[in-house]
Amino acid sequence: MKTYPLVFIFILFMLPFEGINAQDFFGKLDKNKIITQQNNPRQVKSLPSKYELMSFDIDRFNNHVSLQINPKKRLIKLPNATGSLSLFLLEESSNFETKLAQKFPMIKSYSAQGIDDPTSVAKISIGLDGFHAVIFSGQEETYYIDPYSKDSKTLMVYKNSHLVPDKDDFTCQVEAFRSKSVAQENSIQNVNDGKLRTFRLALACTGEYAQFHLTNQNIVLTATEEEKKAAVLSAMNTTMTRVNGVFERDLAVKMVLVGENDKIIFLDAATDELSNSDPGDLIEESQTVCDTNILLVPEEEALLVWEWFVFRVKRQEGLREVLRP
């Protein structure tokens, strides 16, 4: 019996230090005092109708996630939609196969489990395009954190409902009708075993898509091809972090970019062999480009190749539809 009080005291003793170790990289800014010209805002189609601005120490964040004794689990504080900070447990969750991750170590993605709000989950990406996050919650509305300035030192935090509607937004026009017999047949075939399934993804892009992100990230013309591809791959990683956030939650599916994905990142619209104006042609062209540039797996694994996803991104609006589910 005497050991119980000691264990209890030990737990109480340890909890405050766990809270102290939670890192805070954000500071609230007065939006009315921010001078737009000095912050050099990123190119976006439209700003949310309401948003908060936060300062962000990107160097301290990168140092923190790389130097922790236990690199897989870290306590951090993230901005919430009210402008305050919430506690999360952070764990790296890469969207890249090992070969690609080793080639571009500056591009990372993370999952974070809410502690103040146990129903919340954050999906975070960081790269040459800065810090991005989407936070899902069972109690609060989904909200986003994105760079406001090109130097990624000023972020904007906004709710999903504060996005400005766009006449070109994606709408599903499939007739919502299924016969009872079809529904019963599908219910038997659907997988419902609680396992997360990972699919290898070959993600190509047009030269127009690449140039948009090179401009938005202020990449100079004299940058090397690898530096330019790192910038484009950073944007792809941001997209896939948010896509996987939805797919993992709703479908128990995650997509991981193949190790040679940098071979199908095209920087010049004149030589990319991809149509930027005809989605129908782009579907066929994307498959050909991937088959030509990505190393094929042995014949006995042909089914896995057949199930590769080819994600076709052709313009800013296409990206926007994916980023804002």
Secondary structure as the mmCIF struct_conf table of DSSP 4:
data_model
#
loop_
_struct_conf.conf_type_id
_struct_conf.id
_struct_conf.beg_label_comp_id
_struct_conf.beg_label_asym_id
_struct_conf.beg_label_seq_id
_struct_conf.end_label_comp_id
_struct_conf.end_label_asym_id
_struct_conf.end_label_seq_id
TURN_TY1_P TURN_TY1_P1 LYS A 2 LYS A 2
HELX_RH_AL_P HELX_RH_AL_P1 THR A 3 ILE A 20
TURN_TY1_P TURN_TY1_P2 ASN A 21 ASN A 21
STRN STRN1 GLN A 23 ASP A 24
STRN STRN2 PHE A 26 LEU A 29
HELX_RH_3T_P HELX_RH_3T_P1 LYS A 31 LYS A 33
HELX_RH_AL_P HELX_RH_AL_P2 THR A 36 ASN A 39
STRN STRN3 PRO A 41 PRO A 41
HELX_LH_PP_P HELX_LH_PP_P1 ARG A 42 GLN A 43
BEND BEND1 LYS A 45 LYS A 45
BEND BEND2 SER A 49 LYS A 50
STRN STRN4 GLU A 52 PHE A 56
HELX_RH_AL_P HELX_RH_AL_P3 ILE A 58 LEU A 67
BEND BEND3 ILE A 69 ASN A 70
TURN_TY1_P TURN_TY1_P3 PRO A 71 LYS A 72
STRN STRN5 ARG A 74 PRO A 79
TURN_TY1_P TURN_TY1_P4 ALA A 81 THR A 82
BEND BEND4 GLY A 83 SER A 84
STRN STRN6 LEU A 85 GLU A 92
BEND BEND5 ASN A 95 ASN A 95
STRN STRN7 PHE A 96 PHE A 96
HELX_RH_AL_P HELX_RH_AL_P4 THR A 98 LYS A 103
TURN_TY1_P TURN_TY1_P5 PRO A 105 MET A 106
STRN STRN8 LYS A 108 GLY A 114
BEND BEND6 ILE A 115 ASP A 117
TURN_TY1_P TURN_TY1_P6 PRO A 118 THR A 119
STRN STRN9 VAL A 121 GLY A 127
TURN_TY1_P TURN_TY1_P7 LEU A 128 ASP A 129
STRN STRN10 GLY A 130 PHE A 136
BEND BEND7 GLY A 138 GLU A 140
STRN STRN11 TYR A 143 PRO A 147
BEND BEND8 TYR A 148 TYR A 148
STRN STRN12 SER A 149 SER A 149
TURN_TY1_P TURN_TY1_P8 LYS A 150 ASP A 151
BEND BEND9 SER A 152 LYS A 153
STRN STRN13 THR A 154 LYS A 159
HELX_RH_3T_P HELX_RH_3T_P2 ASN A 160 HIS A 162
BEND BEND10 LEU A 163 LEU A 163
HELX_LH_PP_P HELX_LH_PP_P2 VAL A 164 PRO A 165
TURN_TY1_P TURN_TY1_P9 LYS A 167 ASP A 168
BEND BEND11 VAL A 174 VAL A 174
HELX_RH_AL_P HELX_RH_AL_P5 LYS A 180 GLN A 189
BEND BEND12 ASN A 190 ASN A 190
BEND BEND13 ASP A 193 ASP A 193
STRN STRN14 ARG A 197 ALA A 202
STRN STRN15 CYS A 205 CYS A 205
HELX_RH_AL_P HELX_RH_AL_P6 GLY A 207 ASN A 216
TURN_TY1_P TURN_TY1_P10 GLN A 217 ASN A 218
TURN_TY1_P TURN_TY1_P11 LEU A 221 THR A 222
BEND BEND14 ALA A 223 ALA A 223
HELX_RH_AL_P HELX_RH_AL_P7 GLU A 225 LEU A 251
BEND BEND15 ALA A 252 ALA A 252
STRN STRN16 VAL A 253 LEU A 257
TURN_TY1_P TURN_TY1_P12 GLY A 259 GLU A 260
HELX_RH_3T_P HELX_RH_3T_P3 ASN A 261 ILE A 264
STRN STRN17 ILE A 265 ILE A 265
TURN_TY1_P TURN_TY1_P13 ALA A 269 THR A 271
BEND BEND16 ASP A 272 ASP A 272
BEND BEND17 ASN A 276 SER A 277
HELX_RH_AL_P HELX_RH_AL_P8 PRO A 279 ASN A 293
BEND BEND18 ILE A 294 ILE A 294
HELX_LH_PP_P HELX_LH_PP_P3 LEU A 295 PRO A 298
HELX_RH_3T_P HELX_RH_3T_P4 GLU A 299 GLU A 301
HELX_RH_AL_P HELX_RH_AL_P9 ALA A 302 TRP A 306
TURN_TY1_P TURN_TY1_P14 GLU A 307 GLU A 307
STRN STRN18 PHE A 309 VAL A 310
STRN STRN19 VAL A 313 VAL A 313
BEND BEND19 ARG A 315 ARG A 315
HELX_RH_AL_P HELX_RH_AL_P10 GLN A 316 LEU A 323
#
